[in-house]
Structure formats: C-alpha cells, structure tokens
Amino acid sequence: MNSPHLDQFLRNHPLTAPLYFIIKTLVVILILYSIFYLIRNAQKRSCLFLCSLIVIPFIGITFQDVIFGGVGSTIAGYRFFVPVIIGIELTVAYLLASQISRERNLKRRIWQLITVFILICGLFSCITYLKADSWWTLRYGYHVKRIAPIINNSNDPLVITKFESQVLAFPHHLNPEVGLITLNNLDKFQLPEHTGDIFIYDLTPEIRKSLENLPGVKIEEVNADDRLWRLK
C-alpha cells in the first residue's frame, strides 16, 4: 500500500528513492524471515494464531477487491489491515526476542544492533507523526490543508466537490465564508450564478468532463497533485 503523498515526495526528491527502495526491501525480507522463523521454531498454537492473524484478513480483503471490486486493499482501506499489522509486529518481535536472548556470540550482537535500529526508526517515525499537521492515513485532510490557502485567498470562493470524507476536513482549514456544493452526478446539477472564483475538488474525470461540456464553462488546472481545478 503505497501512499500517494510518499510517491509525490519521491518525485520531488529523486536522490532519496534508492535509499527508500533499499529500506523497503530490507523490511520485506525481515518480515518474510520472521514468518519463516515463526513456523520453524514457535509452538504450533502460537504459530497458527499469528499466521491466521496475518493471512486470513489479507486474503479476505484482497479476494473481495479482486472479485467484486473495491478499495479495501489499497491505501484507502489501510484500517482493514490492522490485524495483519499487529500479527506482523508480533512475529517480528518474536524473532528479535529469540535472537537477542541467545548465548553471547556474533549473531546475538548483530541482532541487537538490528533491534536498536528498528526501535530508533520507530521513535523517529513517532516524532515525525506528532509534529506533522497531517499524515498519509488522513487521505483527504492532507490534500485539503495544502489547497486551503489557495481557496481562502481567492475572490469570494465556492468549492464543488463530491460528498465523501473530505467534506469533514473542510471546516478545519477553509474560511467560514467559503461556499460548498457537494456533487456526485450531474442529473440535477445546475451551475450556480456566482461572481467569485469557483473551484472543483476531487471530482471524477467523468464529472469534470461533463462540467467542461456545459455552455460557457472552461476548467483550468490549479493543482493536479491535490486534485484542484478552477471553473472559468
């Protein structure tokens, strides 16, 4: 589940991409080895419990998306993978605890260093999260905060968007005088008579195209990364 915000950061900082790829690969290897070590060494009941915690939700959510369609296995459905994440963390913790409790030797020292490195990365992540105004899990609030200054500084702004979770983030970042219209289809929609700036945010390409086909309407890109356009 890659965050779109992370993808944007990597595009803006290309030199960090190789480092990110290396760290991501090492994390995947550590997780796979932890599961292998669990199966080989843990008690049968403990192994069955943790493997079930990881595999069953993952297969269930992914299978549903593949067969019936959906976003459960994408970044939008990260919350459905909480049991999987807990299972993986317990599995990695079992591996680390088993290795650092061995008799004193070189392998034990290496695993101690790995454990310290993981703890430092976790601490750094928590500090970064606490200082951040938004986070990749706040999918809509992240974009709203970035586009809010553009909308607030415009002339008598009006925002047209679809009625989803991002609407809840608007009052926290937009001025009270900013107008808001929610739209999911064009069946009963009429373009309002508005003399100020009209923005459209996070509408589907089909709805944007239908708006563009309305008489006297032209759509101008303001910030495509944050899904903001202006009607002219």
CNS distance restraints for C-alpha pairs under 8 A (distance, minus, plus):
assign (resid   1 and name CA) (resid  73 and name CA) 7.49 0.50 0.50
assign (resid   1 and name CA) (resid  74 and name CA) 5.63 0.50 0.50
assign (resid   1 and name CA) (resid  75 and name CA) 5.24 0.50 0.50
assign (resid   1 and name CA) (resid  78 and name CA) 7.67 0.50 0.50
assign (resid   2 and name CA) (resid   6 and name CA) 7.20 0.50 0.50
assign (resid   2 and name CA) (resid   7 and name CA) 7.40 0.50 0.50
assign (resid   2 and name CA) (resid  75 and name CA) 6.55 0.50 0.50
assign (resid   3 and name CA) (resid   7 and name CA) 6.41 0.50 0.50
assign (resid   3 and name CA) (resid  75 and name CA) 6.29 0.50 0.50
assign (resid   3 and name CA) (resid 136 and name CA) 6.22 0.50 0.50
assign (resid   4 and name CA) (resid   8 and name CA) 6.24 0.50 0.50
assign (resid   4 and name CA) (resid 136 and name CA) 7.99 0.50 0.50
assign (resid   5 and name CA) (resid   9 and name CA) 6.23 0.50 0.50
assign (resid   5 and name CA) (resid 136 and name CA) 6.57 0.50 0.50
assign (resid   6 and name CA) (resid  10 and name CA) 6.21 0.50 0.50
assign (resid   6 and name CA) (resid 136 and name CA) 7.91 0.50 0.50
assign (resid   7 and name CA) (resid  11 and name CA) 6.31 0.50 0.50
assign (resid   8 and name CA) (resid  12 and name CA) 6.35 0.50 0.50
assign (resid   9 and name CA) (resid  13 and name CA) 6.07 0.50 0.50
assign (resid  10 and name CA) (resid  14 and name CA) 5.48 0.50 0.50
assign (resid  10 and name CA) (resid  16 and name CA) 6.62 0.50 0.50
assign (resid  10 and name CA) (resid  17 and name CA) 5.80 0.50 0.50
assign (resid  13 and name CA) (resid  17 and name CA) 7.35 0.50 0.50
assign (resid  15 and name CA) (resid  19 and name CA) 7.90 0.50 0.50
assign (resid  16 and name CA) (resid  20 and name CA) 6.15 0.50 0.50
assign (resid  17 and name CA) (resid  21 and name CA) 6.13 0.50 0.50
assign (resid  18 and name CA) (resid  22 and name CA) 6.19 0.50 0.50
assign (resid  19 and name CA) (resid  23 and name CA) 6.20 0.50 0.50
assign (resid  20 and name CA) (resid  24 and name CA) 6.00 0.50 0.50
assign (resid  21 and name CA) (resid  25 and name CA) 6.07 0.50 0.50
assign (resid  22 and name CA) (resid  26 and name CA) 6.21 0.50 0.50
assign (resid  23 and name CA) (resid  27 and name CA) 6.16 0.50 0.50
assign (resid  24 and name CA) (resid  28 and name CA) 6.29 0.50 0.50
assign (resid  25 and name CA) (resid  29 and name CA) 6.22 0.50 0.50
assign (resid  26 and name CA) (resid  30 and name CA) 6.09 0.50 0.50
assign (resid  27 and name CA) (resid  31 and name CA) 6.20 0.50 0.50
assign (resid  28 and name CA) (resid  32 and name CA) 6.19 0.50 0.50
assign (resid  29 and name CA) (resid  33 and name CA) 6.03 0.50 0.50
assign (resid  30 and name CA) (resid  34 and name CA) 5.99 0.50 0.50
assign (resid  30 and name CA) (resid  92 and name CA) 7.57 0.50 0.50
assign (resid  31 and name CA) (resid  35 and name CA) 6.32 0.50 0.50
assign (resid  31 and name CA) (resid  88 and name CA) 6.91 0.50 0.50
assign (resid  31 and name CA) (resid  91 and name CA) 7.84 0.50 0.50
assign (resid  31 and name CA) (resid  92 and name CA) 6.48 0.50 0.50
assign (resid  32 and name CA) (resid  36 and name CA) 6.24 0.50 0.50
assign (resid  33 and name CA) (resid  37 and name CA) 5.96 0.50 0.50
assign (resid  34 and name CA) (resid  38 and name CA) 6.03 0.50 0.50
assign (resid  34 and name CA) (resid  91 and name CA) 5.88 0.50 0.50
assign (resid  34 and name CA) (resid  92 and name CA) 5.34 0.50 0.50
assign (resid  34 and name CA) (resid  94 and name CA) 7.83 0.50 0.50
assign (resid  34 and name CA) (resid  95 and name CA) 5.71 0.50 0.50
assign (resid  35 and name CA) (resid  39 and name CA) 6.26 0.50 0.50
assign (resid  35 and name CA) (resid  51 and name CA) 7.87 0.50 0.50
assign (resid  35 and name CA) (resid  91 and name CA) 6.36 0.50 0.50
assign (resid  35 and name CA) (resid  92 and name CA) 7.77 0.50 0.50
assign (resid  36 and name CA) (resid  40 and name CA) 6.26 0.50 0.50
assign (resid  37 and name CA) (resid  41 and name CA) 5.93 0.50 0.50
assign (resid  37 and name CA) (resid  42 and name CA) 7.70 0.50 0.50
assign (resid  37 and name CA) (resid  95 and name CA) 6.83 0.50 0.50
assign (resid  38 and name CA) (resid  42 and name CA) 5.10 0.50 0.50
assign (resid  38 and name CA) (resid  47 and name CA) 6.17 0.50 0.50
assign (resid  38 and name CA) (resid  91 and name CA) 6.75 0.50 0.50
assign (resid  38 and name CA) (resid  94 and name CA) 7.54 0.50 0.50
assign (resid  38 and name CA) (resid  95 and name CA) 7.22 0.50 0.50
assign (resid  39 and name CA) (resid  44 and name CA) 7.98 0.50 0.50
assign (resid  39 and name CA) (resid  47 and name CA) 5.95 0.50 0.50
assign (resid  42 and name CA) (resid  46 and name CA) 6.50 0.50 0.50
assign (resid  42 and name CA) (resid  47 and name CA) 5.80 0.50 0.50
assign (resid  43 and name CA) (resid  47 and name CA) 6.02 0.50 0.50
assign (resid  44 and name CA) (resid  48 and name CA) 6.02 0.50 0.50
assign (resid  45 and name CA) (resid  49 and name CA) 6.15 0.50 0.50
assign (resid  46 and name CA) (resid  50 and name CA) 6.28 0.50 0.50
assign (resid  47 and name CA) (resid  51 and name CA) 6.00 0.50 0.50
assign (resid  48 and name CA) (resid  52 and name CA) 5.94 0.50 0.50
assign (resid  49 and name CA) (resid  53 and name CA) 6.17 0.50 0.50
assign (resid  50 and name CA) (resid  54 and name CA) 6.32 0.50 0.50
assign (resid  50 and name CA) (resid  87 and name CA) 5.45 0.50 0.50
assign (resid  50 and name CA) (resid  88 and name CA) 7.90 0.50 0.50
assign (resid  50 and name CA) (resid  90 and name CA) 7.66 0.50 0.50
assign (resid  50 and name CA) (resid  91 and name CA) 7.07 0.50 0.50
assign (resid  51 and name CA) (resid  55 and name CA) 5.86 0.50 0.50
assign (resid  51 and name CA) (resid  87 and name CA) 7.37 0.50 0.50
assign (resid  52 and name CA) (resid  56 and name CA) 5.42 0.50 0.50
assign (resid  53 and name CA) (resid  57 and name CA) 6.92 0.50 0.50
assign (resid  53 and name CA) (resid  83 and name CA) 5.96 0.50 0.50
assign (resid  53 and name CA) (resid  84 and name CA) 5.89 0.50 0.50
assign (resid  53 and name CA) (resid  86 and name CA) 7.93 0.50 0.50
assign (resid  53 and name CA) (resid  87 and name CA) 5.50 0.50 0.50
assign (resid  54 and name CA) (resid  58 and name CA) 6.53 0.50 0.50
assign (resid  54 and name CA) (resid  83 and name CA) 6.71 0.50 0.50
assign (resid  54 and name CA) (resid  84 and name CA) 4.28 0.50 0.50
assign (resid  54 and name CA) (resid  85 and name CA) 7.42 0.50 0.50
assign (resid  54 and name CA) (resid  87 and name CA) 5.37 0.50 0.50
assign (resid  54 and name CA) (resid  88 and name CA) 6.71 0.50 0.50
assign (resid  55 and name CA) (resid  59 and name CA) 6.00 0.50 0.50
assign (resid  55 and name CA) (resid  84 and name CA) 7.27 0.50 0.50
assign (resid  56 and name CA) (resid  60 and name CA) 5.96 0.50 0.50
assign (resid  57 and name CA) (resid  61 and name CA) 6.01 0.50 0.50
assign (resid  57 and name CA) (resid  80 and name CA) 7.77 0.50 0.50
assign (resid  57 and name CA) (resid  81 and name CA) 6.92 0.50 0.50
assign (resid  57 and name CA) (resid  83 and name CA) 7.14 0.50 0.50
assign (resid  57 and name CA) (resid  84 and name CA) 6.68 0.50 0.50
assign (resid  58 and name CA) (resid  62 and name CA) 6.03 0.50 0.50
assign (resid  58 and name CA) (resid  81 and name CA) 6.98 0.50 0.50
assign (resid  58 and name CA) (resid  84 and name CA) 6.82 0.50 0.50
assign (resid  59 and name CA) (resid  63 and name CA) 5.70 0.50 0.50
assign (resid  60 and name CA) (resid  64 and name CA) 6.21 0.50 0.50
assign (resid  61 and name CA) (resid  65 and name CA) 6.36 0.50 0.50
assign (resid  61 and name CA) (resid  72 and name CA) 6.02 0.50 0.50
assign (resid  61 and name CA) (resid  73 and name CA) 6.15 0.50 0.50
assign (resid  61 and name CA) (resid  80 and name CA) 7.79 0.50 0.50
assign (resid  62 and name CA) (resid  66 and name CA) 6.21 0.50 0.50
assign (resid  62 and name CA) (resid  72 and name CA) 7.20 0.50 0.50
assign (resid  62 and name CA) (resid  73 and name CA) 5.57 0.50 0.50
assign (resid  63 and name CA) (resid  67 and name CA) 6.09 0.50 0.50
assign (resid  64 and name CA) (resid  68 and name CA) 5.53 0.50 0.50
assign (resid  64 and name CA) (resid  69 and name CA) 6.66 0.50 0.50
assign (resid  64 and name CA) (resid  70 and name CA) 7.40 0.50 0.50
assign (resid  65 and name CA) (resid  69 and name CA) 4.25 0.50 0.50
assign (resid  65 and name CA) (resid  70 and name CA) 4.72 0.50 0.50
assign (resid  65 and name CA) (resid  71 and name CA) 6.55 0.50 0.50
assign (resid  65 and name CA) (resid  72 and name CA) 6.59 0.50 0.50
assign (resid  65 and name CA) (resid  73 and name CA) 6.89 0.50 0.50
assign (resid  66 and name CA) (resid  70 and name CA) 7.81 0.50 0.50
assign (resid  71 and name CA) (resid  75 and name CA) 7.69 0.50 0.50
assign (resid  71 and name CA) (resid  76 and name CA) 6.15 0.50 0.50
assign (resid  71 and name CA) (resid  77 and name CA) 5.97 0.50 0.50
assign (resid  72 and name CA) (resid  76 and name CA) 6.66 0.50 0.50
assign (resid  72 and name CA) (resid  77 and name CA) 4.16 0.50 0.50
assign (resid  72 and name CA) (resid  78 and name CA) 7.18 0.50 0.50
assign (resid  72 and name CA) (resid  80 and name CA) 6.82 0.50 0.50
assign (resid  73 and name CA) (resid  77 and name CA) 5.74 0.50 0.50
assign (resid  73 and name CA) (resid  78 and name CA) 7.08 0.50 0.50
assign (resid  74 and name CA) (resid  78 and name CA) 6.74 0.50 0.50
assign (resid  75 and name CA) (resid 137 and name CA) 7.89 0.50 0.50
assign (resid  76 and name CA) (resid 139 and name CA) 7.29 0.50 0.50
assign (resid  77 and name CA) (resid  81 and name CA) 7.52 0.50 0.50
assign (resid  78 and name CA) (resid  82 and name CA) 7.33 0.50 0.50
assign (resid  78 and name CA) (resid 137 and name CA) 7.64 0.50 0.50
assign (resid  81 and name CA) (resid  85 and name CA) 6.21 0.50 0.50
assign (resid  82 and name CA) (resid  86 and name CA) 6.17 0.50 0.50
assign (resid  83 and name CA) (resid  87 and name CA) 6.11 0.50 0.50
assign (resid  84 and name CA) (resid  88 and name CA) 6.18 0.50 0.50
assign (resid  85 and name CA) (resid  89 and name CA) 6.14 0.50 0.50
assign (resid  86 and name CA) (resid  90 and name CA) 6.20 0.50 0.50
assign (resid  87 and name CA) (resid  91 and name CA) 6.13 0.50 0.50
assign (resid  88 and name CA) (resid  92 and name CA) 6.15 0.50 0.50
assign (resid  89 and name CA) (resid  93 and name CA) 6.00 0.50 0.50
assign (resid  90 and name CA) (resid  94 and name CA) 6.11 0.50 0.50
assign (resid  91 and name CA) (resid  95 and name CA) 6.42 0.50 0.50
assign (resid  92 and name CA) (resid  96 and name CA) 6.23 0.50 0.50
assign (resid  93 and name CA) (resid  97 and name CA) 5.96 0.50 0.50
assign (resid  94 and name CA) (resid  98 and name CA) 6.02 0.50 0.50
assign (resid  95 and name CA) (resid  99 and name CA) 6.22 0.50 0.50
assign (resid  96 and name CA) (resid 100 and name CA) 6.10 0.50 0.50
assign (resid  96 and name CA) (resid 111 and name CA) 6.78 0.50 0.50
assign (resid  96 and name CA) (resid 112 and name CA) 7.93 0.50 0.50
assign (resid  96 and name CA) (resid 115 and name CA) 6.60 0.50 0.50
assign (resid  97 and name CA) (resid 101 and name CA) 6.15 0.50 0.50
assign (resid  98 and name CA) (resid 102 and name CA) 6.79 0.50 0.50
assign (resid  99 and name CA) (resid 107 and name CA) 7.76 0.50 0.50
assign (resid  99 and name CA) (resid 108 and name CA) 5.99 0.50 0.50
assign (resid  99 and name CA) (resid 111 and name CA) 6.24 0.50 0.50
assign (resid 100 and name CA) (resid 108 and name CA) 5.18 0.50 0.50
assign (resid 100 and name CA) (resid 109 and name CA) 7.48 0.50 0.50
assign (resid 100 and name CA) (resid 111 and name CA) 5.99 0.50 0.50
assign (resid 100 and name CA) (resid 112 and name CA) 5.76 0.50 0.50
assign (resid 101 and name CA) (resid 108 and name CA) 7.47 0.50 0.50
assign (resid 102 and name CA) (resid 108 and name CA) 6.23 0.50 0.50
assign (resid 103 and name CA) (resid 108 and name CA) 7.19 0.50 0.50
assign (resid 104 and name CA) (resid 108 and name CA) 6.12 0.50 0.50
assign (resid 104 and name CA) (resid 109 and name CA) 7.59 0.50 0.50
assign (resid 105 and name CA) (resid 109 and name CA) 6.56 0.50 0.50
assign (resid 106 and name CA) (resid 110 and name CA) 6.29 0.50 0.50
assign (resid 107 and name CA) (resid 111 and name CA) 6.26 0.50 0.50
assign (resid 108 and name CA) (resid 112 and name CA) 6.13 0.50 0.50
assign (resid 109 and name CA) (resid 113 and name CA) 6.33 0.50 0.50
assign (resid 110 and name CA) (resid 114 and name CA) 6.30 0.50 0.50
assign (resid 111 and name CA) (resid 115 and name CA) 6.07 0.50 0.50
assign (resid 112 and name CA) (resid 116 and name CA) 6.20 0.50 0.50
assign (resid 113 and name CA) (resid 117 and name CA) 6.10 0.50 0.50
assign (resid 114 and name CA) (resid 118 and name CA) 6.23 0.50 0.50
assign (resid 115 and name CA) (resid 119 and name CA) 6.23 0.50 0.50
assign (resid 116 and name CA) (resid 120 and name CA) 6.14 0.50 0.50
assign (resid 117 and name CA) (resid 121 and name CA) 6.20 0.50 0.50
assign (resid 118 and name CA) (resid 122 and name CA) 6.15 0.50 0.50
assign (resid 119 and name CA) (resid 123 and name CA) 6.12 0.50 0.50
assign (resid 120 and name CA) (resid 124 and name CA) 6.08 0.50 0.50
assign (resid 121 and name CA) (resid 125 and name CA) 6.10 0.50 0.50
assign (resid 122 and name CA) (resid 126 and name CA) 6.21 0.50 0.50
assign (resid 123 and name CA) (resid 127 and name CA) 6.23 0.50 0.50
assign (resid 124 and name CA) (resid 128 and name CA) 6.13 0.50 0.50
assign (resid 125 and name CA) (resid 129 and name CA) 6.08 0.50 0.50
assign (resid 126 and name CA) (resid 130 and name CA) 6.20 0.50 0.50
assign (resid 127 and name CA) (resid 131 and name CA) 6.35 0.50 0.50
assign (resid 128 and name CA) (resid 132 and name CA) 6.11 0.50 0.50
assign (resid 129 and name CA) (resid 135 and name CA) 6.97 0.50 0.50
assign (resid 134 and name CA) (resid 138 and name CA) 6.41 0.50 0.50
assign (resid 134 and name CA) (resid 141 and name CA) 6.79 0.50 0.50
assign (resid 134 and name CA) (resid 142 and name CA) 5.44 0.50 0.50
assign (resid 135 and name CA) (resid 139 and name CA) 7.55 0.50 0.50
assign (resid 135 and name CA) (resid 142 and name CA) 6.57 0.50 0.50
assign (resid 136 and name CA) (resid 142 and name CA) 7.19 0.50 0.50
assign (resid 138 and name CA) (resid 142 and name CA) 6.02 0.50 0.50
assign (resid 139 and name CA) (resid 143 and name CA) 7.30 0.50 0.50
assign (resid 140 and name CA) (resid 144 and name CA) 6.30 0.50 0.50
assign (resid 140 and name CA) (resid 165 and name CA) 6.95 0.50 0.50
assign (resid 140 and name CA) (resid 166 and name CA) 4.88 0.50 0.50
assign (resid 140 and name CA) (resid 169 and name CA) 7.23 0.50 0.50
assign (resid 141 and name CA) (resid 145 and name CA) 6.10 0.50 0.50
assign (resid 141 and name CA) (resid 166 and name CA) 6.37 0.50 0.50
assign (resid 141 and name CA) (resid 169 and name CA) 5.40 0.50 0.50
assign (resid 141 and name CA) (resid 170 and name CA) 7.95 0.50 0.50
assign (resid 142 and name CA) (resid 146 and name CA) 6.70 0.50 0.50
assign (resid 143 and name CA) (resid 147 and name CA) 6.36 0.50 0.50
assign (resid 143 and name CA) (resid 226 and name CA) 5.43 0.50 0.50
assign (resid 144 and name CA) (resid 148 and name CA) 5.79 0.50 0.50
assign (resid 144 and name CA) (resid 166 and name CA) 7.43 0.50 0.50
assign (resid 144 and name CA) (resid 169 and name CA) 6.84 0.50 0.50
assign (resid 144 and name CA) (resid 170 and name CA) 6.68 0.50 0.50
assign (resid 144 and name CA) (resid 173 and name CA) 7.14 0.50 0.50
assign (resid 144 and name CA) (resid 226 and name CA) 7.95 0.50 0.50
assign (resid 145 and name CA) (resid 149 and name CA) 7.76 0.50 0.50
assign (resid 145 and name CA) (resid 173 and name CA) 6.05 0.50 0.50
assign (resid 146 and name CA) (resid 226 and name CA) 7.48 0.50 0.50
assign (resid 147 and name CA) (resid 151 and name CA) 6.47 0.50 0.50
assign (resid 147 and name CA) (resid 223 and name CA) 7.98 0.50 0.50
assign (resid 147 and name CA) (resid 226 and name CA) 7.08 0.50 0.50
assign (resid 147 and name CA) (resid 228 and name CA) 7.43 0.50 0.50
assign (resid 148 and name CA) (resid 152 and name CA) 5.92 0.50 0.50
assign (resid 148 and name CA) (resid 173 and name CA) 5.93 0.50 0.50
assign (resid 148 and name CA) (resid 174 and name CA) 5.70 0.50 0.50
assign (resid 149 and name CA) (resid 153 and name CA) 5.98 0.50 0.50
assign (resid 149 and name CA) (resid 174 and name CA) 7.99 0.50 0.50
assign (resid 150 and name CA) (resid 154 and name CA) 6.44 0.50 0.50
assign (resid 151 and name CA) (resid 157 and name CA) 6.30 0.50 0.50
assign (resid 151 and name CA) (resid 174 and name CA) 7.48 0.50 0.50
assign (resid 151 and name CA) (resid 199 and name CA) 7.83 0.50 0.50
assign (resid 152 and name CA) (resid 157 and name CA) 7.20 0.50 0.50
assign (resid 152 and name CA) (resid 174 and name CA) 6.23 0.50 0.50
assign (resid 152 and name CA) (resid 175 and name CA) 6.13 0.50 0.50
assign (resid 152 and name CA) (resid 178 and name CA) 7.34 0.50 0.50
assign (resid 154 and name CA) (resid 197 and name CA) 6.61 0.50 0.50
assign (resid 155 and name CA) (resid 196 and name CA) 5.33 0.50 0.50
assign (resid 155 and name CA) (resid 197 and name CA) 5.70 0.50 0.50
assign (resid 156 and name CA) (resid 177 and name CA) 7.79 0.50 0.50
assign (resid 156 and name CA) (resid 178 and name CA) 6.98 0.50 0.50
assign (resid 156 and name CA) (resid 195 and name CA) 7.74 0.50 0.50
assign (resid 156 and name CA) (resid 196 and name CA) 4.66 0.50 0.50
assign (resid 156 and name CA) (resid 197 and name CA) 6.12 0.50 0.50
assign (resid 157 and name CA) (resid 178 and name CA) 5.46 0.50 0.50
assign (resid 157 and name CA) (resid 179 and name CA) 6.42 0.50 0.50
assign (resid 157 and name CA) (resid 196 and name CA) 5.73 0.50 0.50
assign (resid 157 and name CA) (resid 197 and name CA) 4.78 0.50 0.50
assign (resid 157 and name CA) (resid 198 and name CA) 5.84 0.50 0.50
assign (resid 157 and name CA) (resid 199 and name CA) 7.25 0.50 0.50
assign (resid 158 and name CA) (resid 178 and name CA) 5.80 0.50 0.50
assign (resid 158 and name CA) (resid 179 and name CA) 4.40 0.50 0.50
assign (resid 158 and name CA) (resid 180 and name CA) 5.80 0.50 0.50
assign (resid 158 and name CA) (resid 181 and name CA) 7.65 0.50 0.50
assign (resid 158 and name CA) (resid 196 and name CA) 7.32 0.50 0.50
assign (resid 158 and name CA) (resid 197 and name CA) 6.25 0.50 0.50
assign (resid 158 and name CA) (resid 198 and name CA) 4.78 0.50 0.50
assign (resid 158 and name CA) (resid 199 and name CA) 6.06 0.50 0.50
assign (resid 159 and name CA) (resid 178 and name CA) 7.40 0.50 0.50
assign (resid 159 and name CA) (resid 179 and name CA) 6.01 0.50 0.50
assign (resid 159 and name CA) (resid 180 and name CA) 4.85 0.50 0.50
assign (resid 159 and name CA) (resid 181 and name CA) 6.16 0.50 0.50
assign (resid 159 and name CA) (resid 198 and name CA) 5.95 0.50 0.50
assign (resid 159 and name CA) (resid 199 and name CA) 4.75 0.50 0.50
assign (resid 159 and name CA) (resid 200 and name CA) 5.64 0.50 0.50
assign (resid 159 and name CA) (resid 201 and name CA) 6.95 0.50 0.50
assign (resid 160 and name CA) (resid 180 and name CA) 5.97 0.50 0.50
assign (resid 160 and name CA) (resid 181 and name CA) 4.70 0.50 0.50
assign (resid 160 and name CA) (resid 182 and name CA) 5.80 0.50 0.50
assign (resid 160 and name CA) (resid 183 and name CA) 6.76 0.50 0.50
assign (resid 160 and name CA) (resid 198 and name CA) 7.48 0.50 0.50
assign (resid 160 and name CA) (resid 199 and name CA) 6.12 0.50 0.50
assign (resid 160 and name CA) (resid 200 and name CA) 4.66 0.50 0.50
assign (resid 160 and name CA) (resid 201 and name CA) 6.24 0.50 0.50
assign (resid 161 and name CA) (resid 180 and name CA) 7.66 0.50 0.50
assign (resid 161 and name CA) (resid 181 and name CA) 6.34 0.50 0.50
assign (resid 161 and name CA) (resid 182 and name CA) 4.97 0.50 0.50
assign (resid 161 and name CA) (resid 183 and name CA) 5.70 0.50 0.50
assign (resid 161 and name CA) (resid 184 and name CA) 7.96 0.50 0.50
assign (resid 161 and name CA) (resid 200 and name CA) 5.82 0.50 0.50
assign (resid 161 and name CA) (resid 201 and name CA) 5.04 0.50 0.50
assign (resid 161 and name CA) (resid 202 and name CA) 6.16 0.50 0.50
assign (resid 161 and name CA) (resid 203 and name CA) 5.98 0.50 0.50
assign (resid 162 and name CA) (resid 182 and name CA) 4.89 0.50 0.50
assign (resid 162 and name CA) (resid 183 and name CA) 4.58 0.50 0.50
assign (resid 162 and name CA) (resid 184 and name CA) 5.23 0.50 0.50
assign (resid 162 and name CA) (resid 201 and name CA) 7.86 0.50 0.50
assign (resid 162 and name CA) (resid 202 and name CA) 7.08 0.50 0.50
assign (resid 162 and name CA) (resid 203 and name CA) 6.18 0.50 0.50
assign (resid 163 and name CA) (resid 167 and name CA) 6.44 0.50 0.50
assign (resid 163 and name CA) (resid 182 and name CA) 5.14 0.50 0.50
assign (resid 163 and name CA) (resid 183 and name CA) 6.33 0.50 0.50
assign (resid 163 and name CA) (resid 184 and name CA) 6.80 0.50 0.50
assign (resid 165 and name CA) (resid 169 and name CA) 7.42 0.50 0.50
assign (resid 166 and name CA) (resid 170 and name CA) 6.78 0.50 0.50
assign (resid 167 and name CA) (resid 171 and name CA) 7.91 0.50 0.50
assign (resid 169 and name CA) (resid 173 and name CA) 7.04 0.50 0.50
assign (resid 170 and name CA) (resid 174 and name CA) 5.64 0.50 0.50
assign (resid 171 and name CA) (resid 175 and name CA) 7.33 0.50 0.50
assign (resid 171 and name CA) (resid 176 and name CA) 7.21 0.50 0.50
assign (resid 174 and name CA) (resid 178 and name CA) 6.65 0.50 0.50
assign (resid 183 and name CA) (resid 189 and name CA) 7.74 0.50 0.50
assign (resid 185 and name CA) (resid 189 and name CA) 7.46 0.50 0.50
assign (resid 185 and name CA) (resid 207 and name CA) 6.82 0.50 0.50
assign (resid 186 and name CA) (resid 190 and name CA) 7.95 0.50 0.50
assign (resid 186 and name CA) (resid 207 and name CA) 7.18 0.50 0.50
assign (resid 186 and name CA) (resid 210 and name CA) 7.67 0.50 0.50
assign (resid 194 and name CA) (resid 198 and name CA) 7.60 0.50 0.50
assign (resid 197 and name CA) (resid 230 and name CA) 7.27 0.50 0.50
assign (resid 197 and name CA) (resid 231 and name CA) 7.41 0.50 0.50
assign (resid 197 and name CA) (resid 232 and name CA) 7.97 0.50 0.50
assign (resid 198 and name CA) (resid 230 and name CA) 5.79 0.50 0.50
assign (resid 198 and name CA) (resid 231 and name CA) 5.39 0.50 0.50
assign (resid 198 and name CA) (resid 232 and name CA) 7.57 0.50 0.50
assign (resid 199 and name CA) (resid 228 and name CA) 6.93 0.50 0.50
assign (resid 199 and name CA) (resid 229 and name CA) 5.63 0.50 0.50
assign (resid 199 and name CA) (resid 230 and name CA) 4.30 0.50 0.50
assign (resid 199 and name CA) (resid 231 and name CA) 5.95 0.50 0.50
assign (resid 200 and name CA) (resid 228 and name CA) 5.95 0.50 0.50
assign (resid 200 and name CA) (resid 229 and name CA) 5.22 0.50 0.50
assign (resid 200 and name CA) (resid 230 and name CA) 6.00 0.50 0.50
assign (resid 200 and name CA) (resid 231 and name CA) 7.18 0.50 0.50
assign (resid 201 and name CA) (resid 227 and name CA) 5.67 0.50 0.50
assign (resid 201 and name CA) (resid 228 and name CA) 4.66 0.50 0.50
assign (resid 201 and name CA) (resid 229 and name CA) 6.41 0.50 0.50
assign (resid 202 and name CA) (resid 226 and name CA) 7.92 0.50 0.50
assign (resid 202 and name CA) (resid 227 and name CA) 5.03 0.50 0.50
assign (resid 202 and name CA) (resid 228 and name CA) 6.58 0.50 0.50
assign (resid 203 and name CA) (resid 207 and name CA) 6.32 0.50 0.50
assign (resid 203 and name CA) (resid 208 and name CA) 6.38 0.50 0.50
assign (resid 203 and name CA) (resid 227 and name CA) 7.83 0.50 0.50
assign (resid 204 and name CA) (resid 208 and name CA) 6.30 0.50 0.50
assign (resid 205 and name CA) (resid 209 and name CA) 6.03 0.50 0.50
assign (resid 206 and name CA) (resid 210 and name CA) 6.22 0.50 0.50
assign (resid 207 and name CA) (resid 211 and name CA) 6.13 0.50 0.50
assign (resid 208 and name CA) (resid 212 and name CA) 6.16 0.50 0.50
assign (resid 209 and name CA) (resid 213 and name CA) 6.37 0.50 0.50
assign (resid 210 and name CA) (resid 214 and name CA) 6.79 0.50 0.50
assign (resid 211 and name CA) (resid 217 and name CA) 7.04 0.50 0.50
assign (resid 212 and name CA) (resid 217 and name CA) 5.60 0.50 0.50
assign (resid 212 and name CA) (resid 218 and name CA) 5.67 0.50 0.50
assign (resid 212 and name CA) (resid 219 and name CA) 6.24 0.50 0.50
assign (resid 213 and name CA) (resid 217 and name CA) 7.07 0.50 0.50
assign (resid 217 and name CA) (resid 231 and name CA) 6.55 0.50 0.50
assign (resid 217 and name CA) (resid 232 and name CA) 5.96 0.50 0.50
assign (resid 218 and name CA) (resid 231 and name CA) 5.72 0.50 0.50
assign (resid 218 and name CA) (resid 232 and name CA) 5.01 0.50 0.50
assign (resid 219 and name CA) (resid 229 and name CA) 6.51 0.50 0.50
assign (resid 219 and name CA) (resid 230 and name CA) 5.68 0.50 0.50
assign (resid 219 and name CA) (resid 231 and name CA) 4.72 0.50 0.50
assign (resid 219 and name CA) (resid 232 and name CA) 6.09 0.50 0.50
assign (resid 220 and name CA) (resid 229 and name CA) 5.62 0.50 0.50
assign (resid 220 and name CA) (resid 230 and name CA) 5.04 0.50 0.50
assign (resid 220 and name CA) (resid 231 and name CA) 6.26 0.50 0.50
assign (resid 220 and name CA) (resid 232 and name CA) 6.98 0.50 0.50
assign (resid 221 and name CA) (resid 228 and name CA) 6.83 0.50 0.50
assign (resid 221 and name CA) (resid 229 and name CA) 4.59 0.50 0.50
assign (resid 221 and name CA) (resid 230 and name CA) 6.36 0.50 0.50
assign (resid 222 and name CA) (resid 228 and name CA) 5.64 0.50 0.50
assign (resid 222 and name CA) (resid 229 and name CA) 4.94 0.50 0.50
assign (resid 222 and name CA) (resid 230 and name CA) 6.46 0.50 0.50
assign (resid 223 and name CA) (resid 227 and name CA) 6.07 0.50 0.50
assign (resid 223 and name CA) (resid 228 and name CA) 5.11 0.50 0.50
assign (resid 223 and name CA) (resid 229 and name CA) 6.65 0.50 0.50
assign (resid 224 and name CA) (resid 228 and name CA) 5.90 0.50 0.50
assign (resid 224 and name CA) (resid 229 and name CA) 7.35 0.50 0.50
